Amino acid sequence: MACLFSCHDSENKEPVSDRGGRGRQNQEQHRKRFRGNRPERIPTAIEYEGDTVFLPSGSPVTKKLETTTVRSQGFSAQFITTGVVKPLSGHLAHVTTPFDGRVVKSFVKLGEKVRAGTPLFEVNSTDYLETVRIHLQAHQQRDMAEKNYLRKKELMDSGISSRKDYDEAKLELDLAEKECEKTVAILKIYNLDPGDADMAKPLIVRSPIAGEIIQTDITVGQYIKSDADPIVTVADLERIWVIARVKEKDLGTINIKDRAEVITESYPDRPIKGIVNYIGNIMDEQTRSVEVYLECDNHERILKPGMFITTSFRREIENSIVIPATAILQDDANSYVYKCIGTHVYLKHIVNAVAAGEKKVIIRSGLTEGDIIVTEGAIYLR
């Protein structure tokens, strides 16, 4: 019995060993025959050689794949983001008194249109009057110094006065002129007209810009200090900023002078045209977005400072390669697609792509016209 079982085991083991050896030989011949990504390869299961994928004929994965031929075309890139409305730089002025004093008169009301230099309110201020006194005194001293200089010059030319007297008069005039220029500069710092400086007149605070009164807290009789909160706000809202927050992935589709549409919740059916005026250079680390400034016409006053809005960017791009976003896959370092390089043979190919909205991406590099790529089901080839 032991001999019979021993012989039986020997007969069974030898064929198994032969089949294993023949299988390994066949696999090695199979690899050698199709090494080099040869398109005529006919694998019996999905196989990978580097970045090349070989599908067997009749594989169910084939039915899940859709391909398209890459073509260069014109494209209108579009994406939507949010933003906030702010006044244009230099088009908003918060006004208060430059000197401590008591408000004695108001010249404007809320919503009123004003020009640059329009009186806003009047203040009685001892500090202002002292500044005016110093200014007027400096002008008087300058006039006296000028008369003395002219007299000394005439006497020197006639040989009556010495050169020393003339030089002293010239120095006195120069110093008086410098003092006069200083007092004029002080008044201009406070947005005051030196020509209107008069001890008999109270301080009149004027609007520094043209626009309309959008806020006023003027109370006749109140005493205010120069460091108090503004009591009048003037704004020119004919044109206005819309500051959109654009994600890092969308920045590649925006350029200066691109057009955009701004949509508000209050008037969703009345989009407002805007032009990209400035693209920020600082990335918000938390939101991974950059501020993009749009200048918009606002003559209908639909856009209000502080309002949150939706912005739709659109850019016409000529001769661009645009593919569906479903064709793009991502690994740790790169974006890539699968190119069809033969019957049931696909090559993983790195590309440089940016989002273009509408579930499409623009290929900056990596594909050329005529390439055939997988647009649906590429995930099954990973």
SULNORFEN-V129939 format. One record per backbone hydrogen bond with DSSP energy under -0.5 kcal/mol. CO is the residue of the C=O (numbers start at 1). NH is the residue of the N-H. If there is no record, write none. Layout:
CO/NH, CO/NH
//
This chain:
1/5, 2/6, 3/7, 4/8, 5/9, 6/10, 7/11, 8/12, 9/13, 10/14, 11/15, 12/16, 13/17, 14/18, 15/19, 16/20, 17/21, 18/22, 19/23, 20/24, 21/25, 22/26, 23/27, 24/28, 25/29, 26/30, 27/31, 28/32, 29/33, 30/34, 31/35, 34/37, 34/38, 38/41, 43/57, 47/54, 49/52, 51/348, 52/49, 53/55, 53/346, 54/47, 56/59, 59/62, 59/63, 60/64, 61/64, 61/65, 62/65, 66/375, 66/376, 68/373, 70/370, 71/322, 73/320, 75/77, 75/317, 77/315, 79/313, 81/311, 82/245, 83/309, 84/243, 85/306, 86/241, 88/91, 91/236, 93/95, 93/234, 95/231, 95/232, 101/224, 102/124, 103/221, 105/122, 109/112, 112/213, 114/211, 115/118, 118/207, 120/107, 120/108, 121/205, 122/104, 122/105, 123/125, 123/203, 124/102, 125/129, 126/130, 127/131, 128/132, 129/133, 130/134, 131/135, 132/136, 133/137, 134/138, 135/139, 136/140, 137/141, 138/142, 139/143, 140/144, 141/145, 142/146, 143/147, 144/148, 145/149, 146/150, 147/151, 148/152, 149/153, 150/154, 151/155, 152/156, 153/157, 154/158, 155/160, 155/161, 156/159, 162/166, 163/167, 164/168, 165/169, 166/170, 167/171, 168/172, 169/173, 170/174, 171/175, 172/176, 173/177, 174/178, 175/179, 176/180, 177/181, 178/182, 179/183, 180/184, 181/185, 182/186, 183/187, 184/188, 185/189, 186/190, 187/192, 188/191, 192/194, 193/196, 194/197, 198/201, 203/123, 203/205, 205/120, 205/121, 207/117, 211/114, 212/214, 212/235, 213/111, 215/233, 219/222, 222/103, 222/224, 224/101, 225/228, 231/217, 232/95, 233/214, 233/215, 234/93, 235/212, 235/237, 238/298, 239/88, 240/296, 241/86, 242/244, 242/294, 243/84, 244/246, 244/292, 246/290, 247/250, 247/251, 248/251, 249/355, 250/253, 251/254, 255/258, 258/276, 259/314, 260/274, 261/312, 262/272, 263/310, 265/268, 267/264, 267/270, 272/262, 273/297, 274/260, 275/295, 276/257, 278/280, 278/293, 283/285, 284/288, 284/289, 288/248, 289/284, 290/246, 291/280, 292/244, 292/294, 293/277, 293/278, 294/242, 294/296, 295/275, 296/240, 298/301, 304/307, 307/85, 309/83, 310/263, 311/81, 311/313, 312/261, 313/79, 314/259, 315/77, 315/317, 317/75, 320/73, 320/322, 321/363, 323/361, 324/327, 325/328, 329/336, 334/331, 335/351, 336/329, 337/339, 337/349, 338/374, 339/341, 339/347, 342/344, 342/345, 344/55, 345/341, 345/342, 346/53, 347/339, 349/337, 351/335, 351/353, 352/364, 352/365, 354/362, 356/78, 357/360, 359/325, 360/356, 360/357, 361/323, 362/354, 362/364, 363/321, 365/352, 368/371, 371/70, 371/373, 372/340, 373/68, 373/375, 376/66, 377/380, 378/381, 379/382
//
